[in-house]
Amino acid sequence: MTDAARRPTDLRGSAAALLPELVALRRALHREPEIGLQLPLTQAKVLAALDGLPLEITLGKQLTSVTAVLRGALPGPVVLLRGDMDALPVQETSGLPYASEIPGVMHACGHDLHTAGLVGAVRLLCERRDTLAGTAVFMFQPGEEGDAGARVMVDEGVLDAAGTRPVAAYALHVASAMLPLGFVGTRPGPILAAADALDVTVRGRGGHGSSPHSALDPVPAACEAVTALQTMVTRRFDAFDPVVVTVGSFHAGTSSNVIPDEAVFSATVRSFSAEARARVHDEAPRVVRGVGEAHGMTVEAVVDEGYPVTVNDPAEAAYAAETAGQLFGADRYFALPNPIAGAEDFAFIGQHIPSAYLMLGACPADLDPATAPYNHSPEALFDDSVLGDAAALLAQLALGRLSRG
């Protein structure tokens, strides 16, 4: 183990010294959030923050990503650290003095903290380049919120940016609720769900609302299909390998006395294993088609695949938990008992490289994590005092893993 990997206290001190700079960057990002794969303002801020550092920088072609490679003075393997940069189409109501200045766009999921924290990790590792045994790849990624930016970056070669594939990859996510400020949580195996969409159209025959017998009403058939999906969840899937089906959109008709020709609904489908995901992709369309056919309807049911299950490699998850405990103290580490039903495109990295994904509590100290507005809320608040912890944790994960060879 190198000297740099042995000194987590020194690392935390260095991170604390960077905190004012990281807070300023985070707040600048928060004022000008961007969504999707094209984040030119965000990319420019990241490049300015990395300017002058001993990095090999590559920019994305199909997206405004930044990949930075730091080659240590000593030989060793490659590790990857990832931070996502995009915001959400949410109108901010936080009342912060540095609230979003872009109407209808907000860093409601804390990706501004992820970006600033990764910049901090870059700075910390650059300071230790002379004793760094290996190479660190820093992945600044657009398009996590539904655009699969991680998959695009994989296709563009982020995993081969250093010339040799990483032996491990790490990412963290701040939480405005759930975890107390500064607490770190992770678990081996599935940590986040797969997220897919089920889109259903039930086609009947329209008519007058007073004479349903002369029409073929798709509304009750679609309603029955919705409830049949919930029965499917409880009767066709193991309670210990569950799926979640939530219908979030249902549309039919234009008037109270008109039977429409069709009813349309959409559901989010969450699963926690590749096996359950494959089964629900088969079973859910079959269930809704069967209900429709029983009523004499035709049904179109399509599964739109989203993000796969985010799975922590057991060895890397154990190492990440050990690292968090050593860095911050065992009392600030929390072993997550169950996966979280949210989804993440870091899953695409985990399909290629042993990975660990961690949660970091960023709930302001004067709020109760059990009741504070959660990520994606227009009122979500993140305490940017955790930026030093985020930078130190990411840097220590890289240092320790590289020292193992």
C-alpha positions as CSV (number, residue, x, y, z in Angstrom):
1,M,0.0,0.0,0.0
2,T,1.4,3.4,-0.9
3,D,1.8,6.2,1.6
4,A,-1.0,8.2,-0.1
5,A,-3.4,5.3,0.5
6,R,-2.5,5.1,4.2
7,R,-3.4,8.6,5.1
8,P,-7.1,9.1,5.0
9,T,-6.9,11.8,7.7
10,D,-4.5,13.8,5.5
11,L,-6.9,13.3,2.6
12,R,-9.9,14.7,4.6
13,G,-7.8,17.7,5.6
14,S,-6.9,18.4,2.0
15,A,-10.6,18.0,1.0
16,A,-11.6,20.4,3.7
17,A,-9.2,23.0,2.3
18,L,-10.8,22.6,-1.1
19,L,-14.3,23.0,0.3
20,P,-14.8,26.7,-0.4
21,E,-13.8,26.2,-4.1
22,L,-16.1,23.2,-4.4
23,V,-19.0,25.0,-2.9
24,A,-18.5,27.9,-5.3
25,L,-18.5,25.5,-8.3
26,R,-21.5,23.6,-7.0
27,R,-23.5,26.8,-6.7
28,A,-22.5,28.0,-10.1
29,L,-23.7,24.7,-11.6
30,H,-26.9,25.0,-9.6
31,R,-27.7,28.4,-11.0
32,E,-27.3,27.3,-14.6
33,P,-28.7,23.7,-14.8
34,E,-29.0,21.9,-18.1
35,I,-30.9,18.7,-19.1
36,G,-30.2,15.9,-21.4
37,L,-27.0,15.0,-23.3
38,Q,-26.0,18.5,-24.3
39,L,-24.7,20.5,-21.4
40,P,-22.4,23.1,-22.9
41,L,-22.5,25.5,-19.9
42,T,-21.8,22.7,-17.5
43,Q,-19.0,21.2,-19.6
44,A,-17.3,24.7,-19.8
45,K,-17.4,25.0,-16.0
46,V,-15.9,21.5,-15.6
47,L,-13.1,22.2,-18.1
48,A,-12.3,25.5,-16.3
49,A,-12.1,23.7,-13.0
50,L,-9.7,21.2,-14.5
51,D,-7.6,23.7,-16.3
52,G,-3.9,23.4,-15.6
53,L,-4.0,19.9,-14.0
54,P,-1.8,17.1,-15.4
55,L,-4.7,15.4,-17.2
56,E,-5.4,13.9,-20.6
57,I,-8.8,15.2,-21.5
58,T,-11.2,13.9,-24.2
59,L,-14.6,15.4,-25.0
60,G,-17.6,13.5,-26.1
61,K,-18.9,13.5,-29.7
62,Q,-22.6,12.7,-29.3
63,L,-22.8,14.4,-25.9
64,T,-21.0,17.1,-23.9
65,S,-19.1,14.6,-21.7
66,V,-15.6,15.2,-20.3
67,T,-13.2,12.2,-19.7
68,A,-10.0,13.0,-17.9
69,V,-7.2,10.6,-17.4
70,L,-4.6,11.0,-14.6
71,R,-1.5,8.8,-14.9
72,G,0.3,8.2,-11.7
73,A,4.1,8.3,-11.3
74,L,4.1,4.6,-10.3
75,P,2.9,1.6,-12.3
76,G,-0.4,0.0,-11.5
77,P,-3.9,-0.7,-12.6
78,V,-6.7,1.7,-13.7
79,V,-9.8,2.7,-11.8
80,L,-12.7,4.8,-12.9
81,L,-14.6,7.4,-10.9
82,R,-17.9,8.7,-12.3
83,G,-20.0,11.8,-11.7
84,D,-23.2,12.7,-13.6
85,M,-23.9,16.3,-14.5
86,D,-27.4,16.8,-15.8
87,A,-30.4,18.3,-14.1
88,L,-34.2,17.7,-14.3
89,P,-37.2,19.6,-15.9
90,V,-38.4,20.8,-12.6
91,Q,-39.3,24.4,-11.5
92,E,-37.3,25.1,-8.4
93,T,-39.1,26.4,-5.3
94,S,-36.3,26.0,-2.8
95,G,-35.9,29.7,-2.2
96,L,-32.1,29.4,-2.2
97,P,-30.1,32.5,-3.0
98,Y,-28.3,30.5,-5.7
99,A,-31.5,28.9,-7.0
100,S,-31.8,28.0,-10.7
101,E,-31.9,30.9,-13.1
102,I,-33.2,28.7,-15.9
103,P,-37.0,28.5,-15.9
104,G,-38.3,24.9,-15.5
105,V,-34.9,23.3,-14.9
106,M,-33.4,22.4,-11.6
107,H,-30.6,20.3,-10.1
108,A,-33.3,18.5,-8.1
109,C,-31.3,15.3,-7.9
110,G,-28.0,16.7,-6.6
111,H,-25.9,16.1,-9.8
112,D,-24.3,19.5,-9.2
113,L,-22.8,18.0,-6.0
114,H,-21.7,14.9,-7.9
115,T,-19.9,17.1,-10.5
116,A,-18.2,19.3,-7.9
117,G,-17.3,16.3,-5.7
118,L,-15.6,14.6,-8.6
119,V,-13.7,17.7,-9.4
120,G,-12.5,17.7,-5.8
121,A,-11.4,14.1,-6.2
122,V,-9.5,15.0,-9.3
123,R,-7.7,17.7,-7.4
124,L,-6.9,15.5,-4.5
125,L,-5.5,12.7,-6.7
126,C,-3.5,15.2,-8.8
127,E,-1.9,16.5,-5.6
128,R,-0.8,12.9,-4.9
129,R,0.3,12.0,-8.5
130,D,3.9,11.4,-7.4
131,T,2.9,8.5,-5.2
132,L,-0.1,7.3,-7.3
133,A,0.3,3.7,-8.3
134,G,-1.7,3.5,-11.4
135,T,-4.2,5.5,-13.4
136,A,-7.5,7.2,-12.6
137,V,-10.1,7.9,-15.2
138,F,-12.7,10.6,-14.3
139,M,-16.0,10.3,-16.1
140,F,-18.1,13.5,-16.2
141,Q,-21.3,12.3,-17.7
142,P,-24.4,14.1,-19.1
143,G,-27.8,12.4,-19.6
144,E,-28.3,10.2,-16.6
145,E,-31.9,11.3,-16.1
146,G,-33.4,9.0,-18.8
147,D,-31.0,9.6,-21.7
148,A,-28.6,6.7,-20.9
149,G,-25.5,9.0,-21.1
150,A,-23.4,6.3,-19.5
151,R,-24.2,3.9,-22.3
152,V,-23.3,6.6,-24.9
153,M,-20.0,7.2,-23.1
154,V,-19.3,3.4,-23.1
155,D,-20.0,3.3,-26.8
156,E,-17.6,6.2,-27.3
157,G,-14.8,4.5,-25.4
158,V,-14.7,5.8,-21.9
159,L,-13.7,2.4,-20.5
160,D,-10.7,2.3,-22.8
161,A,-9.6,6.0,-22.3
162,A,-6.5,5.0,-20.4
163,G,-5.5,2.3,-22.9
164,T,-6.2,-0.4,-20.3
165,R,-9.7,-1.2,-19.0
166,P,-10.3,-0.2,-15.3
167,V,-10.3,-3.0,-12.7
168,A,-13.0,-1.2,-10.8
169,A,-15.4,1.7,-11.0
170,Y,-17.1,3.8,-8.3
171,A,-19.8,6.4,-8.1
172,L,-21.8,8.0,-5.3
173,H,-25.2,9.7,-5.1
174,V,-26.2,12.3,-2.6
175,A,-29.6,12.1,-0.9
176,S,-31.6,15.1,0.3
177,A,-33.5,12.7,2.6
178,M,-33.4,9.1,3.8
179,L,-29.8,9.3,5.2
180,P,-28.5,11.8,7.8
181,L,-26.0,14.4,6.8
182,G,-22.6,12.8,6.1
183,F,-23.7,9.1,6.4
184,V,-22.6,6.7,3.7
185,G,-24.7,3.7,2.7
186,T,-24.2,0.8,0.3
187,R,-24.8,-2.9,-0.1
188,P,-23.5,-5.9,-2.1
189,G,-25.6,-7.1,-5.0
190,P,-28.6,-5.1,-6.4
191,I,-28.6,-1.6,-5.1
192,L,-30.9,0.1,-7.6
193,A,-33.8,-1.2,-9.7
194,A,-34.2,-1.8,-13.4
195,A,-36.6,0.8,-14.8
196,D,-38.7,0.0,-17.8
197,A,-42.0,1.4,-19.2
198,L,-45.1,-0.5,-20.3
199,D,-47.3,1.3,-22.8
200,V,-50.8,-0.1,-23.4
201,T,-53.5,0.8,-25.9
202,V,-56.9,-1.0,-25.5
203,R,-59.0,-0.6,-28.7
204,G,-62.7,-1.0,-28.8
205,R,-65.6,0.7,-30.6
206,G,-66.9,4.1,-29.7
207,G,-70.6,5.0,-29.2
208,H,-73.1,6.8,-27.2
209,G,-72.7,6.8,-23.4
210,S,-76.4,5.9,-22.9
211,S,-76.1,2.7,-25.0
212,P,-72.9,0.9,-24.1
213,H,-74.4,-2.4,-25.4
214,S,-74.1,-1.0,-29.0
215,A,-70.5,-0.1,-28.5
216,L,-67.4,-1.9,-27.3
217,D,-66.2,0.2,-24.3
218,P,-62.4,0.0,-23.8
219,V,-62.5,1.9,-20.5
220,P,-63.6,-0.8,-18.1
221,A,-61.4,-3.3,-19.9
222,A,-58.4,-1.0,-19.5
223,C,-59.3,-0.5,-15.8
224,E,-59.5,-4.2,-15.3
225,A,-56.1,-4.6,-17.0
226,V,-54.6,-2.1,-14.5
227,T,-55.9,-4.1,-11.5
228,A,-54.8,-7.4,-13.2
229,L,-51.3,-6.1,-13.3
230,Q,-51.3,-5.6,-9.5
231,T,-52.6,-9.2,-9.1
232,M,-49.8,-10.4,-11.4
233,V,-47.2,-8.7,-9.1
234,T,-48.4,-10.4,-6.0
235,R,-49.2,-13.8,-7.5
236,R,-46.7,-14.4,-10.2
237,F,-43.5,-13.0,-8.6
238,D,-41.5,-14.0,-5.5
239,A,-41.9,-11.5,-2.7
240,F,-38.2,-11.7,-2.1
241,D,-37.4,-10.9,-5.8
242,P,-40.2,-8.4,-6.3
243,V,-41.4,-6.2,-9.1
244,V,-43.2,-2.9,-8.9
245,V,-45.8,-1.9,-11.5
246,T,-47.2,1.6,-11.1
247,V,-49.6,3.1,-13.7
248,G,-48.8,6.8,-13.8
249,S,-50.8,7.8,-16.9
250,F,-54.3,6.8,-18.0
251,H,-56.2,8.6,-20.8
252,A,-59.5,7.8,-22.4
253,G,-62.4,9.8,-24.0
254,T,-63.3,13.5,-24.3
255,S,-66.8,13.7,-22.9
256,S,-68.9,12.1,-20.2
257,N,-71.5,10.8,-22.6
258,V,-69.2,9.5,-25.3
259,I,-67.7,6.0,-25.3
260,P,-64.2,6.4,-26.8
261,D,-62.6,4.1,-29.4
262,E,-59.6,3.5,-27.2
263,A,-58.1,3.8,-23.7
264,V,-54.3,4.3,-23.2
265,F,-52.2,3.9,-20.1
266,S,-48.5,3.8,-19.2
267,A,-46.7,2.2,-16.3
268,T,-43.3,2.2,-14.8
269,V,-42.0,-1.3,-14.2
270,R,-39.3,-1.8,-11.6
271,S,-37.4,-5.1,-10.9
272,F,-34.3,-6.1,-8.9
273,S,-32.9,-9.0,-10.8
274,A,-32.2,-9.8,-14.5
275,E,-34.5,-12.9,-14.1
276,A,-37.5,-11.0,-12.7
277,R,-37.0,-8.3,-15.3
278,A,-37.1,-10.8,-18.2
279,R,-40.2,-12.4,-16.7
280,V,-42.1,-9.2,-16.2
281,H,-41.3,-8.2,-19.8
282,D,-43.1,-11.3,-20.9
283,E,-45.9,-11.5,-18.3
284,A,-47.1,-8.0,-18.2
285,P,-48.0,-7.7,-21.9
286,R,-49.5,-11.1,-21.8
287,V,-51.8,-10.2,-18.9
288,V,-53.1,-7.0,-20.4
289,R,-53.7,-8.7,-23.8
290,G,-55.6,-11.5,-22.1
291,V,-57.9,-9.1,-20.3
292,G,-58.5,-7.2,-23.5
293,E,-59.3,-10.3,-25.5
294,A,-61.7,-11.5,-22.8
295,H,-63.7,-8.3,-23.5
296,G,-63.4,-8.6,-27.2
297,M,-60.9,-5.9,-27.6
298,T,-57.6,-5.7,-29.4
299,V,-54.6,-4.7,-27.2
300,E,-51.3,-3.2,-28.1
301,A,-48.8,-3.7,-25.2
302,V,-45.1,-2.6,-25.6
303,V,-42.3,-2.8,-23.1
304,D,-39.8,0.1,-23.6
305,E,-36.6,-1.0,-22.0
306,G,-34.8,1.5,-19.8
307,Y,-32.0,1.1,-17.3
308,P,-30.9,-2.4,-16.1
309,V,-30.5,-3.3,-12.5
310,T,-27.5,-1.6,-10.8
311,V,-25.6,-4.4,-9.2
312,N,-22.7,-3.8,-6.8
313,D,-19.9,-6.3,-7.1
314,P,-19.7,-8.0,-3.7
315,A,-16.0,-7.6,-3.3
316,E,-16.0,-3.9,-4.4
317,A,-19.0,-3.2,-2.2
318,A,-17.2,-4.7,0.8
319,Y,-14.1,-2.6,0.0
320,A,-16.2,0.6,-0.4
321,A,-17.9,0.0,3.0
322,E,-14.5,-0.6,4.6
323,T,-13.1,2.5,3.0
324,A,-16.0,4.7,4.2
325,G,-15.7,3.4,7.7
326,Q,-11.9,4.0,7.8
327,L,-12.3,7.5,6.3
328,F,-15.2,8.8,8.4
329,G,-15.6,6.3,11.3
330,A,-17.7,3.2,11.5
331,D,-20.6,5.2,13.1
332,R,-21.1,7.1,9.8
333,Y,-21.5,3.9,7.6
334,F,-24.9,2.4,7.2
335,A,-25.4,-1.0,5.5
336,L,-28.5,-0.6,3.3
337,P,-30.8,-3.5,4.1
338,N,-32.6,-3.5,0.7
339,P,-32.1,-2.1,-2.8
340,I,-33.5,1.3,-3.6
341,A,-36.3,1.4,-6.2
342,G,-34.8,4.2,-8.1
343,A,-32.8,3.4,-11.3
344,E,-29.4,4.6,-12.5
345,D,-27.5,4.3,-15.8
346,F,-24.3,3.6,-13.8
347,A,-25.7,0.1,-14.3
348,F,-24.2,0.1,-17.8
349,I,-20.7,0.6,-16.3
350,G,-21.4,-2.3,-13.9
351,Q,-22.2,-4.6,-16.8
352,H,-18.5,-4.3,-17.9
353,I,-16.5,-3.6,-14.8
354,P,-16.7,-4.7,-11.1
355,S,-18.3,-1.6,-9.5
356,A,-19.6,-0.2,-6.3
357,Y,-22.3,2.5,-6.0
358,L,-22.7,4.4,-2.7
359,M,-25.3,6.8,-1.2
360,L,-24.1,9.9,0.7
361,G,-26.5,11.7,3.0
362,A,-26.8,15.4,2.1
363,C,-29.9,16.3,4.1
364,P,-29.4,19.6,5.9
365,A,-28.7,19.2,9.6
366,D,-31.8,21.2,10.6
367,L,-34.1,18.9,8.7
368,D,-35.4,15.4,9.5
369,P,-34.1,12.9,6.9
370,A,-37.4,10.9,7.4
371,T,-39.6,13.9,6.3
372,A,-37.3,16.2,4.2
373,P,-38.2,16.7,0.5
374,Y,-36.5,13.9,-1.4
375,N,-34.5,14.0,-4.6
376,H,-36.5,15.2,-7.6
377,S,-38.7,17.5,-5.4
378,P,-38.8,21.2,-6.4
379,E,-38.1,21.8,-2.7
380,A,-35.2,19.4,-2.4
381,L,-32.3,20.9,-0.4
382,F,-28.7,19.5,-0.4
383,D,-26.2,20.6,2.2
384,D,-23.1,21.4,0.2
385,S,-20.9,20.9,3.3
386,V,-20.7,17.2,2.2
387,L,-18.7,18.1,-0.9
388,G,-15.4,17.6,1.0
389,D,-16.6,14.2,2.1
390,A,-17.7,13.3,-1.5
391,A,-14.3,14.3,-2.9
392,A,-12.3,12.5,-0.1
393,L,-14.4,9.3,-0.4
394,L,-14.0,9.1,-4.2
395,A,-10.3,9.9,-4.0
396,Q,-9.7,7.3,-1.2
397,L,-11.7,4.7,-3.1
398,A,-9.3,5.2,-6.0
399,L,-6.1,5.4,-3.9
400,G,-6.9,2.3,-1.9
401,R,-8.0,0.2,-5.0
402,L,-4.9,1.2,-7.0
403,S,-2.6,0.4,-4.1
404,R,-4.0,-3.2,-4.1
405,G,-2.7,-3.7,-7.7
